[in-house]
Amino acid sequence: MKKKKLRKGPFQIMTFSAIGIANAAVDIGSLNVLLVLFPTDERGILALYNTIAYSLAVANSYFWNSYITFRHSAEGSNRQRIAFILQGVVSLGVNNLVFLGANQLFQIIEIPRWLRYNLAKGLAMFLSFTASFFMIKHFVFRDSSKK
């Protein structure tokens, strides 16, 4: 049993990270498409764009993580769906706060707009990705056999 647990941890981190790269492409790609089509510096609109991009990435994350990373503990139950939505809301809050805060900081130091948005998005993604992994692993798809 100990050997299984050792393999499970690194496998989960590795697959979660690979899926995270796909989510990053969805997230960054969506944000940049919105910014190219509808350029803005308004914080409320930036938060809306970031929320749309993040939500698309979260939907992608739920699909792939429930079928691959956490397939042994994913039940598809209402409890898991609600828990996933709650962790998504918390992670979205982290993502938006970091994105808007970092964007403002980078604007003060006069980093060009496109680079500023993408640096802020990268930092926001890293911090919300980290929080999301632990919430998903220990709250959403926790192994019910350990109860």
TORSELO-988427 format. One record per residue (C-alpha): residue in one letter; x, y, z; residue number from 0. Coordinates in Angstrom, 3 decimals, padded with zeros to 6 digits, always signed. Example, Ala and Ser with C-alpha at 12.3 -4.5 7.8 and 13.67 -1.06 7.14 Angstrom:
// TORSELO-988427
r type = A u = +012.300 v = -004.500 w = +007.800 seq = 0
r type = S u = +013.670 v = -001.060 w = +007.140 seq = 1
// end
This chain:
// TORSELO-988427
r type = M u = +000.000 v = +000.000 w = +000.000 seq = 0
r type = K u = +002.842 v = +002.385 w = +000.768 seq = 1
r type = K u = +004.307 v = +001.832 w = -002.729 seq = 2
r type = K u = +000.931 v = +002.669 w = -004.303 seq = 3
r type = K u = +000.756 v = +005.886 w = -002.265 seq = 4
r type = L u = +004.264 v = +006.889 w = -003.358 seq = 5
r type = R u = +003.386 v = +006.404 w = -007.043 seq = 6
r type = K u = +000.051 v = +008.156 w = -006.683 seq = 7
r type = G u = +001.514 v = +011.436 w = -005.346 seq = 8
r type = P u = +004.098 v = +012.048 w = -008.093 seq = 9
r type = F u = +001.665 v = +010.819 w = -010.781 seq = 10
r type = Q u = -001.005 v = +013.218 w = -009.561 seq = 11
r type = I u = +001.365 v = +016.161 w = -009.484 seq = 12
r type = M u = +002.743 v = +015.291 w = -012.928 seq = 13
r type = T u = -000.666 v = +014.874 w = -014.593 seq = 14
r type = F u = -002.127 v = +017.880 w = -012.770 seq = 15
r type = S u = +000.816 v = +019.916 w = -014.059 seq = 16
r type = A u = +000.380 v = +018.668 w = -017.646 seq = 17
r type = I u = -003.312 v = +019.486 w = -017.536 seq = 18
r type = G u = -002.346 v = +022.813 w = -015.968 seq = 19
r type = I u = -000.266 v = +023.625 w = -019.058 seq = 20
r type = A u = -003.312 v = +023.000 w = -021.252 seq = 21
r type = N u = -005.399 v = +025.125 w = -018.888 seq = 22
r type = A u = -002.784 v = +027.876 w = -019.088 seq = 23
r type = A u = -003.071 v = +027.869 w = -022.875 seq = 24
r type = V u = -006.862 v = +028.161 w = -022.618 seq = 25
r type = D u = -006.593 v = +030.870 w = -019.942 seq = 26
r type = I u = -003.885 v = +033.018 w = -021.552 seq = 27
r type = G u = -005.232 v = +032.455 w = -025.055 seq = 28
r type = S u = -008.760 v = +033.494 w = -024.098 seq = 29
r type = L u = -007.551 v = +036.563 w = -022.216 seq = 30
r type = N u = -005.357 v = +037.691 w = -025.101 seq = 31
r type = V u = -008.122 v = +037.151 w = -027.672 seq = 32
r type = L u = -010.448 v = +039.332 w = -025.593 seq = 33
r type = L u = -007.751 v = +041.990 w = -025.168 seq = 34
r type = V u = -006.981 v = +042.040 w = -028.900 seq = 35
r type = L u = -010.653 v = +042.216 w = -029.900 seq = 36
r type = F u = -011.705 v = +044.653 w = -027.162 seq = 37
r type = P u = -008.650 v = +046.542 w = -025.801 seq = 38
r type = T u = -009.075 v = +048.179 w = -022.384 seq = 39
r type = D u = -007.275 v = +049.385 w = -019.285 seq = 40
r type = E u = -010.463 v = +049.582 w = -017.205 seq = 41
r type = R u = -010.114 v = +047.394 w = -014.088 seq = 42
r type = G u = -013.727 v = +046.166 w = -014.153 seq = 43
r type = I u = -013.488 v = +045.042 w = -017.780 seq = 44
r type = L u = -010.072 v = +043.472 w = -017.140 seq = 45
r type = A u = -011.582 v = +041.549 w = -014.213 seq = 46
r type = L u = -014.445 v = +040.403 w = -016.481 seq = 47
r type = Y u = -012.018 v = +039.245 w = -019.203 seq = 48
r type = N u = -009.885 v = +037.460 w = -016.614 seq = 49
r type = T u = -012.982 v = +035.809 w = -015.125 seq = 50
r type = I u = -014.133 v = +034.564 w = -018.545 seq = 51
r type = A u = -010.669 v = +033.208 w = -019.389 seq = 52
r type = Y u = -010.248 v = +031.612 w = -015.969 seq = 53
r type = S u = -013.725 v = +030.037 w = -016.092 seq = 54
r type = L u = -012.963 v = +028.392 w = -019.435 seq = 55
r type = A u = -009.729 v = +027.003 w = -017.996 seq = 56
r type = V u = -011.530 v = +025.729 w = -014.862 seq = 57
r type = A u = -014.115 v = +023.888 w = -016.977 seq = 58
r type = N u = -011.264 v = +022.291 w = -018.926 seq = 59
r type = S u = -009.523 v = +021.439 w = -015.650 seq = 60
r type = Y u = -012.576 v = +019.741 w = -014.147 seq = 61
r type = F u = -013.116 v = +017.588 w = -017.206 seq = 62
r type = W u = -009.515 v = +016.348 w = -017.508 seq = 63
r type = N u = -008.658 v = +016.102 w = -013.801 seq = 64
r type = S u = -011.788 v = +014.108 w = -012.988 seq = 65
r type = Y u = -011.021 v = +011.634 w = -015.797 seq = 66
r type = I u = -007.238 v = +011.395 w = -015.393 seq = 67
r type = T u = -005.554 v = +012.902 w = -012.339 seq = 68
r type = F u = -008.158 v = +012.066 w = -009.704 seq = 69
r type = R u = -010.047 v = +009.309 w = -011.543 seq = 70
r type = H u = -009.823 v = +006.909 w = -008.573 seq = 71
r type = S u = -011.540 v = +009.339 w = -006.239 seq = 72
r type = A u = -013.760 v = +011.238 w = -008.706 seq = 73
r type = E u = -017.319 v = +010.112 w = -008.160 seq = 74
r type = G u = -019.133 v = +012.703 w = -010.249 seq = 75
r type = S u = -021.311 v = +013.336 w = -007.202 seq = 76
r type = N u = -023.134 v = +016.558 w = -006.458 seq = 77
r type = R u = -020.850 v = +017.032 w = -003.442 seq = 78
r type = Q u = -017.783 v = +016.917 w = -005.682 seq = 79
r type = R u = -019.318 v = +019.255 w = -008.243 seq = 80
r type = I u = -020.257 v = +021.790 w = -005.572 seq = 81
r type = A u = -016.856 v = +021.464 w = -003.894 seq = 82
r type = F u = -015.164 v = +021.966 w = -007.270 seq = 83
r type = I u = -017.238 v = +025.085 w = -007.928 seq = 84
r type = L u = -016.407 v = +026.452 w = -004.449 seq = 85
r type = Q u = -012.677 v = +025.887 w = -004.904 seq = 86
r type = G u = -012.988 v = +027.470 w = -008.353 seq = 87
r type = V u = -014.575 v = +030.573 w = -006.838 seq = 88
r type = V u = -011.808 v = +030.827 w = -004.210 seq = 89
r type = S u = -009.121 v = +030.298 w = -006.871 seq = 90
r type = L u = -010.833 v = +032.851 w = -009.137 seq = 91
r type = G u = -010.695 v = +035.360 w = -006.296 seq = 92
r type = V u = -006.972 v = +034.707 w = -005.849 seq = 93
r type = N u = -006.469 v = +034.895 w = -009.622 seq = 94
r type = N u = -008.347 v = +038.195 w = -010.050 seq = 95
r type = L u = -006.710 v = +039.862 w = -007.034 seq = 96
r type = V u = -003.212 v = +038.898 w = -008.151 seq = 97
r type = F u = -003.914 v = +039.738 w = -011.825 seq = 98
r type = L u = -005.318 v = +043.193 w = -011.058 seq = 99
r type = G u = -002.756 v = +043.960 w = -008.342 seq = 100
r type = A u = +000.242 v = +042.844 w = -010.388 seq = 101
r type = N u = -001.104 v = +044.659 w = -013.455 seq = 102
r type = Q u = -001.349 v = +047.874 w = -011.438 seq = 103
r type = L u = +002.167 v = +047.423 w = -010.043 seq = 104
r type = F u = +003.589 v = +046.703 w = -013.507 seq = 105
r type = Q u = +001.761 v = +049.776 w = -014.862 seq = 106
r type = I u = +003.420 v = +051.964 w = -012.211 seq = 107
r type = I u = +006.859 v = +050.759 w = -013.297 seq = 108
r type = E u = +005.831 v = +051.433 w = -016.915 seq = 109
r type = I u = +005.948 v = +047.952 w = -018.394 seq = 110
r type = P u = +004.255 v = +047.960 w = -021.839 seq = 111
r type = R u = +000.584 v = +046.949 w = -021.835 seq = 112
r type = W u = +000.782 v = +043.545 w = -023.588 seq = 113
r type = L u = +003.758 v = +042.398 w = -021.499 seq = 114
r type = R u = +002.188 v = +043.804 w = -018.325 seq = 115
r type = Y u = -001.040 v = +041.854 w = -018.835 seq = 116
r type = N u = +000.747 v = +038.607 w = -019.578 seq = 117
r type = L u = +003.225 v = +038.890 w = -016.693 seq = 118
r type = A u = +000.362 v = +039.653 w = -014.310 seq = 119
r type = K u = -001.635 v = +036.740 w = -015.737 seq = 120
r type = G u = +001.318 v = +034.364 w = -015.363 seq = 121
r type = L u = +001.799 v = +035.303 w = -011.722 seq = 122
r type = A u = -001.938 v = +035.016 w = -011.053 seq = 123
r type = M u = -002.059 v = +031.612 w = -012.721 seq = 124
r type = F u = +000.887 v = +030.285 w = -010.708 seq = 125
r type = L u = -000.583 v = +031.310 w = -007.357 seq = 126
r type = S u = -004.123 v = +030.157 w = -008.130 seq = 127
r type = F u = -002.773 v = +026.882 w = -009.634 seq = 128
r type = T u = -000.941 v = +026.146 w = -006.393 seq = 129
r type = A u = -003.974 v = +026.905 w = -004.229 seq = 130
r type = S u = -006.230 v = +024.956 w = -006.593 seq = 131
r type = F u = -004.135 v = +021.772 w = -006.493 seq = 132
r type = F u = -004.301 v = +021.529 w = -002.718 seq = 133
r type = M u = -008.006 v = +022.371 w = -002.559 seq = 134
r type = I u = -008.848 v = +019.847 w = -005.303 seq = 135
r type = K u = -006.693 v = +017.105 w = -003.806 seq = 136
r type = H u = -007.790 v = +017.523 w = -000.190 seq = 137
r type = F u = -011.294 v = +018.951 w = -000.520 seq = 138
r type = V u = -012.867 v = +018.071 w = -003.871 seq = 139
r type = F u = -011.443 v = +014.679 w = -004.890 seq = 140
r type = R u = -010.309 v = +013.468 w = -001.485 seq = 141
r type = D u = -010.079 v = +009.712 w = -001.319 seq = 142
r type = S u = -013.290 v = +008.576 w = +000.395 seq = 143
r type = S u = -011.659 v = +005.252 w = +001.337 seq = 144
r type = K u = -009.490 v = +007.144 w = +003.874 seq = 145
r type = K u = -012.506 v = +008.187 w = +005.972 seq = 146
// end
